[in-house]
Amino acid sequence: MELRTVEWKDNSVIMIDQTKLPNDLIFVKYTDYNDVAEAIRTLVVRGAPAIGVSGAFGIALAALQSSSENIEDLLSDLKKAKKILFETRPTAVNLSWALGKIMKIAEQ
């Protein structure tokens, strides 16, 4: 059986709730970037790579959630999401890197 700590499926982020380990294996599903931010903050997701991936997926959710009708407003929404996600773990290097990388792509 293959387990993924974090994955993107059907426009949602699915992750193992690591606060339940080792007694239970519980998967949680998020469709709102604010919920992903809370999962990072409360250690539902742990480990530098998984936190970075979760942050990048959070930005993808923010893009889906945005009701903007032009690129400037969309980028504004994404920058807001980036700030919220970054502030969950400001010293997490992988999170900062992933958020910067995905925002650079969005701005192209």
C-alpha positions as CSV (number, residue, x, y, z in Angstrom):
1,M,0.0,0.0,0.0
2,E,1.4,3.4,-1.0
3,L,0.8,6.3,1.4
4,R,1.3,9.9,0.4
5,T,1.7,12.4,3.2
6,V,0.1,15.1,1.0
7,E,-1.5,14.9,-2.4
8,W,-3.6,16.9,-4.8
9,K,-6.8,15.1,-5.9
10,D,-10.0,16.5,-7.4
11,N,-9.2,20.1,-6.7
12,S,-8.5,19.4,-3.1
13,V,-5.5,18.8,-0.8
14,I,-5.6,15.4,1.0
15,M,-3.1,14.8,3.8
16,I,-2.4,12.4,6.6
17,D,-3.4,14.0,10.0
18,Q,-0.1,13.5,11.6
19,T,-1.5,14.6,15.0
20,K,-3.3,11.2,15.1
21,L,-0.3,9.1,14.4
22,P,0.8,6.5,15.5
23,N,-2.5,5.2,16.8
24,D,-4.7,6.1,13.9
25,L,-4.3,6.8,10.2
26,I,-6.7,9.5,9.4
27,F,-6.8,11.4,6.1
28,V,-8.2,15.0,5.9
29,K,-9.4,16.8,2.8
30,Y,-9.1,20.6,2.3
31,T,-10.7,22.8,-0.4
32,D,-9.9,26.1,1.3
33,Y,-6.4,27.5,1.6
34,N,-7.2,28.9,5.0
35,D,-7.8,25.4,6.2
36,V,-4.5,24.3,4.8
37,A,-2.8,27.2,6.6
38,E,-4.4,26.0,9.8
39,A,-3.2,22.4,9.2
40,I,0.3,23.7,8.8
41,R,0.1,25.9,11.9
42,T,-1.4,23.1,14.1
43,L,1.1,20.4,12.8
44,V,-1.4,18.3,11.1
45,V,1.2,18.2,8.4
46,R,4.8,17.8,9.5
47,G,8.2,17.6,7.8
48,A,9.9,20.2,5.7
49,P,9.1,18.8,2.2
50,A,5.4,18.1,3.2
51,I,5.0,21.6,4.6
52,G,6.4,23.1,1.4
53,V,4.1,21.0,-0.8
54,S,1.1,21.9,1.4
55,G,1.9,25.6,1.0
56,A,2.1,25.3,-2.7
57,F,-1.2,23.4,-2.9
58,G,-2.7,26.1,-0.7
59,I,-1.8,28.7,-3.3
60,A,-3.5,26.5,-5.9
61,L,-6.6,26.4,-3.7
62,A,-6.5,30.1,-3.4
63,A,-6.5,30.4,-7.2
64,L,-9.5,28.1,-7.4
65,Q,-11.3,30.1,-4.7
66,S,-10.6,33.5,-6.3
67,S,-13.5,35.2,-7.9
68,S,-11.2,37.7,-9.7
69,E,-11.9,38.5,-13.3
70,N,-8.5,39.8,-14.2
71,I,-4.9,38.8,-13.6
72,E,-4.1,41.8,-11.3
73,D,-6.9,40.8,-8.9
74,L,-6.0,37.2,-9.1
75,L,-2.4,37.9,-8.2
76,S,-3.6,40.1,-5.3
77,D,-5.6,37.2,-4.0
78,L,-2.6,34.8,-4.3
79,K,-0.3,37.3,-2.5
80,K,-2.8,37.4,0.3
81,A,-2.9,33.6,0.5
82,K,0.9,33.5,0.4
83,K,1.1,35.8,3.4
84,I,-1.4,33.8,5.4
85,L,0.4,30.5,4.5
86,F,3.8,31.9,5.2
87,E,2.9,33.2,8.6
88,T,1.9,29.7,9.8
89,R,5.6,28.7,9.9
90,P,7.8,31.7,9.0
91,T,11.1,29.9,9.7
92,A,10.2,26.9,7.5
93,V,12.7,27.1,4.7
94,N,10.8,24.7,2.4
95,L,7.5,26.5,2.9
96,S,9.1,29.8,2.0
97,W,10.8,28.3,-1.0
98,A,7.7,26.6,-2.3
99,L,5.5,29.7,-1.9
100,G,8.1,31.8,-3.7
101,K,8.4,29.3,-6.5
102,I,4.7,29.0,-7.1
103,M,4.2,32.7,-7.0
104,K,6.9,33.3,-9.5
105,I,5.2,30.9,-11.8
106,A,1.8,32.6,-11.2
107,E,3.3,36.0,-12.1
108,Q,4.6,34.8,-15.5
